[in-house]
Amino acid sequence: MSEHAMREHPAGEHAPNGPAVSSPAPNGPAVRTLPGPWGAVLYATVTTHVRAVPRRRPFRHRGYLWLVDLDRLPPVPRPLRPLARFRDEDHAPARDDRPAATIRRSLDRFLADRGVRLGGGQVLMLTQARSLGHVFNPLTVYWCRDESGRPLCTVAEVHNTYGGRHRYLLPPDPDGRAEVPKDFYVSPFFPVDGHYRMTLPEPGPRLHLTVRLERPGGHAFTATVRGTGRPAGPAALLAAALTHPFATWAVSLHIRYRGIRLWLAGLPVHPRPPADPRPAGHQPADRAEPSEEVPAP
């Protein structure tokens, strides 16, 4: 963290190369302040997918994720923007010939439709930025606080490889744990049944997320994401991009490669359910192709 940042946030606690978390305010709960010249965190990550039925070897890939404040997106300078863009349409697609809303406005509407008033509260978003013209986010997570800084809810935004998107609203929990019914078609190798057990604690210096799919016959699939954070800035972005130069493309390719292998191995395919009226925040999937269950980045 820079000396200037330390002067602005003298109460911040931080680990070496890790993000700062502000201390509790005298008259209220903690307010999260992200470190570094861009007020954001870059996590070097390892993502693991494990199928329980039928048993398969674990599928792993490395990459990096951003933790950003939705109201203070990183001011990436123009020469570096090909490596990191945060586009509204990647999370809030245009519909009915209307332009995409901002990510924040789209999230506000999603929550308001479910009786949750975000107001001016802080939202931290964990996601991949668009890099080299491409992005695919199997999972984007939003940690939402109310205007007083108290945890309000978590939103898990799942994308599939067919162009679909769905948001799950999770209640606040000190450990980030929640269970939700699975009601979005992700992979042709699993029907739309069962429920997810998600553990999505707000990350600090380290990131550790887990998503488990439980089906009527038992545990079916687990995805985990582990990572170590460092304050985001020009040097950190260049280092991440050089270490994983095609990270956003690799996610899409790995998922499709894994899906094709499962298909060739003879796993039964479950057709996509017919189109139904969808709740706000849900985008339909219009294409079908083999892909792995991917509710994790």
C-alpha positions in Angstrom: 0.0 0.0 0.0 1.3 3.5 -0.8 2.2 6.0 1.8 -0.6 8.2 0.5 -3.2 5.4 1.0 -1.9 4.9 4.5 -2.5 8.6 5.3 -6.0 8.4 3.9 -6.8 5.2 5.9 -4.7 5.2 9.0 -6.8 2.6 10.7 -6.4 0.0 8.0 -5.0 -3.4 8.7 -3.1 -5.3 6.0 -1.0 -8.3 5.4 2.1 -8.2 3.2 1.0 -8.0 -0.4 -2.6 -8.3 0.8 -5.7 -6.1 0.8 -6.6 -3.7 3.7 -9.7 -4.0 5.7 -10.7 -1.0 7.7 -11.3 -1.2 11.4 -14.8 -0.8 12.9 -16.0 2.8 13.0 -16.4 4.2 16.6 -20.2 4.3 16.3 -20.9 1.6 13.8 -19.8 -1.5 11.9 -16.7 -1.9 9.7 -16.5 -0.1 6.4 -14.4 -1.9 3.8 -11.7 0.1 2.1 -9.7 -1.5 -0.7 -6.0 -0.8 -1.0 -3.5 0.3 -3.6 -3.4 3.0 -6.2 -6.6 1.8 -7.8 -8.6 0.9 -4.7 -8.9 -2.7 -5.8 -7.4 -6.2 -5.2 -6.0 -8.7 -7.7 -6.2 -12.4 -6.6 -4.0 -15.0 -8.1 -6.3 -18.0 -8.1 -6.5 -21.8 -8.5 -10.0 -23.1 -9.4 -10.8 -26.8 -8.9 -13.8 -28.7 -10.2 -14.6 -32.2 -8.9 -17.4 -34.4 -10.1 -18.7 -37.0 -7.6 -20.8 -39.0 -10.0 -19.3 -40.5 -12.0 -15.9 -40.1 -10.3 -13.5 -38.1 -12.5 -10.1 -36.6 -12.0 -10.1 -33.1 -10.6 -10.1 -30.3 -13.2 -7.9 -27.3 -12.2 -6.9 -24.1 -13.8 -5.0 -21.0 -12.7 -5.9 -17.3 -13.3 -6.7 -14.1 -11.5 -9.8 -12.3 -10.3 -10.5 -8.7 -9.3 -12.2 -7.4 -6.2 -13.6 -3.9 -6.8 -15.9 -1.4 -5.3 -18.8 -1.0 -7.8 -18.9 2.8 -7.1 -15.1 3.2 -7.5 -14.0 1.0 -10.4 -10.3 0.9 -11.0 -9.0 3.9 -13.1 -7.1 1.7 -15.5 -5.0 4.0 -17.7 -5.7 3.9 -21.5 -2.5 2.0 -22.4 -3.5 -0.9 -20.1 -7.2 -1.0 -20.9 -6.9 -3.8 -23.4 -5.9 -5.9 -20.3 -8.7 -4.9 -18.0 -12.1 -3.4 -18.9 -15.3 -3.5 -16.7 -18.1 -3.2 -19.2 -21.7 -2.9 -18.0 -23.0 -5.2 -20.7 -20.9 -8.1 -19.4 -23.1 -8.2 -16.3 -26.2 -6.1 -17.2 -27.0 -7.0 -20.8 -29.2 -4.8 -23.0 -32.8 -6.1 -23.4 -35.8 -5.1 -25.5 -33.7 -2.7 -27.6 -32.7 -0.8 -24.4 -29.0 -0.2 -23.6 -27.4 -2.0 -20.8 -27.8 -0.4 -17.3 -24.8 0.2 -15.2 -23.8 -2.9 -13.2 -24.8 -1.0 -10.0 -28.2 0.1 -11.3 -28.9 -3.4 -12.6 -28.0 -4.9 -9.2 -30.1 -2.2 -7.4 -33.2 -3.2 -9.6 -32.6 -6.9 -9.0 -32.6 -6.4 -5.2 -35.5 -4.0 -5.2 -37.6 -6.5 -7.1 -37.0 -8.9 -4.1 -37.7 -6.3 -1.4 -34.1 -5.5 -0.6 -33.2 -1.8 -0.5 -29.6 -1.2 -1.1 -29.7 2.5 -1.1 -26.3 4.0 -1.1 -24.6 1.0 0.6 -21.3 -0.3 -0.6 -21.1 -3.2 -3.0 -17.9 -5.2 -3.6 -17.7 -7.3 -6.7 -15.4 -10.3 -7.4 -15.1 -11.0 -11.1 -12.9 -11.3 -14.1 -12.4 -8.1 -16.1 -12.6 -8.2 -19.9 -9.1 -8.8 -21.3 -7.9 -8.9 -24.8 -11.4 -8.5 -26.1 -13.0 -11.4 -24.2 -14.5 -12.3 -20.8 -16.4 -15.2 -19.4 -17.4 -15.2 -15.7 -18.9 -18.5 -14.5 -19.4 -16.8 -11.2 -19.4 -13.2 -10.2 -20.1 -12.5 -6.5 -21.4 -9.2 -5.0 -21.2 -8.5 -1.3 -23.7 -5.8 -0.4 -23.8 -3.6 2.7 -26.5 -1.2 3.8 -25.8 2.6 4.2 -24.6 2.0 7.7 -22.0 -0.5 6.6 -23.8 -3.7 7.9 -23.8 -6.8 5.7 -27.1 -6.8 3.8 -26.9 -9.8 1.4 -24.7 -11.6 -1.1 -25.6 -12.1 -4.7 -24.1 -14.9 -6.8 -24.3 -14.3 -10.5 -23.9 -17.4 -12.6 -23.2 -17.4 -16.3 -23.3 -20.4 -18.6 -21.5 -21.0 -21.9 -24.7 -20.6 -23.8 -25.2 -16.9 -23.2 -27.4 -17.3 -20.1 -27.2 -15.5 -16.8 -28.9 -15.9 -13.4 -28.6 -14.2 -10.0 -29.1 -16.0 -6.7 -29.9 -13.9 -3.7 -28.2 -15.1 -0.5 -29.0 -13.9 3.0 -26.1 -12.5 5.1 -24.2 -15.0 7.2 -21.0 -14.5 9.2 -19.3 -17.4 7.4 -20.8 -16.6 4.0 -22.8 -19.9 3.9 -26.2 -20.3 2.2 -28.3 -22.9 0.4 -30.4 -22.1 -2.6 -32.4 -24.3 -5.0 -30.7 -24.8 -8.4 -33.1 -23.2 -10.9 -30.8 -22.3 -13.8 -29.5 -24.6 -16.6 -25.7 -24.6 -16.5 -24.5 -27.9 -17.9 -26.1 -30.5 -20.2 -24.7 -33.2 -17.9 -26.9 -32.1 -14.9 -30.7 -31.4 -15.0 -32.1 -28.4 -13.3 -32.7 -30.0 -9.9 -31.2 -30.2 -6.5 -29.7 -27.3 -4.6 -26.4 -25.4 -4.2 -24.5 -25.2 -0.9 -22.4 -22.0 -1.2 -19.7 -20.8 1.0 -18.9 -17.3 -0.2 -17.2 -15.3 2.6 -16.1 -11.8 1.7 -12.4 -12.1 0.9 -9.5 -10.5 2.8 -5.8 -11.2 2.1 -6.9 -14.6 1.0 -9.9 -15.8 -1.1 -11.6 -19.1 -0.5 -15.0 -19.9 -2.1 -16.8 -23.2 -2.4 -19.9 -24.2 -4.3 -21.4 -27.7 -3.9 -24.2 -29.1 -6.0 -26.4 -31.6 -4.1 -28.9 -33.6 -6.1 -31.6 -36.0 -5.0 -29.1 -38.9 -5.3 -26.5 -37.2 -3.2 -23.5 -34.9 -3.7 -22.8 -34.4 -7.4 -20.2 -31.6 -7.9 -17.9 -29.2 -6.1 -16.1 -26.1 -7.3 -13.6 -24.2 -5.2 -11.6 -21.1 -5.8 -8.6 -20.2 -3.6 -6.4 -17.2 -4.0 -4.0 -14.7 -2.5 -4.5 -11.0 -3.0 -2.3 -8.0 -3.7 -3.3 -4.4 -4.2 -4.2 -3.7 -7.8 -2.1 -1.2 -9.8 -0.2 -1.0 -13.0 2.6 -3.3 -11.8 0.2 -5.9 -10.4 -1.9 -5.9 -13.5 1.1 -6.3 -15.8 2.4 -9.2 -13.6 -0.9 -11.0 -13.7 -1.3 -10.5 -17.4 2.2 -11.8 -18.1 1.8 -14.8 -15.8 -1.7 -15.6 -17.3 -1.7 -13.8 -20.7 -5.0 -15.4 -21.9 -6.7 -16.0 -18.6 -10.2 -15.0 -19.8 -9.9 -17.1 -23.0 -8.5 -20.0 -21.0 -11.6 -20.2 -18.8 -13.9 -20.7 -21.7 -11.6 -23.1 -23.5 -11.0 -25.3 -20.4 -14.8 -25.5 -19.7 -15.6 -26.5 -23.3 -12.7 -28.9 -23.5 -13.8 -30.6 -20.3 -17.4 -30.8 -21.5 -16.4 -32.3 -24.8 -14.4 -35.0 -23.0 -17.3 -35.9 -20.8 -19.6 -36.0 -23.8 -17.1 -38.3 -25.6 -17.0 -40.5 -22.5 -20.7 -41.1 -22.9 -22.2 -39.1 -20.1 -25.9 -38.7 -20.6 -27.0 -35.3 -21.8 -30.0 -33.5 -20.3 -31.7 -31.2 -22.8 -32.2 -27.5 -21.9 -35.7 -27.0 -20.4 -38.1 -25.2 -22.7 -38.2 -21.4 -22.5 -40.3 -20.1 -19.6 -41.0 -16.6 -18.3 -37.9 -15.6 -16.4 -37.6 -13.4 -13.3 -35.8 -10.1 -13.5 -32.1 -10.5 -13.7 -32.3 -13.7 -15.7 -31.1 -14.0 -19.3 -32.1 -17.1 -21.3 -29.6 -19.5 -22.9 -30.3 -19.9 -26.6 -27.6 -22.3 -27.7 -26.6 -25.8 -26.6 -23.2 -27.3 -26.6 -21.2 -29.6 -24.2 -19.8 -27.8 -21.2 -19.0 -28.6 -17.6 -21.0 -27.4 -14.6 -19.4 -24.1 -13.9 -20.8 -22.2 -10.9 -17.4 -20.9 -10.0 -14.8 -18.7 -11.7 
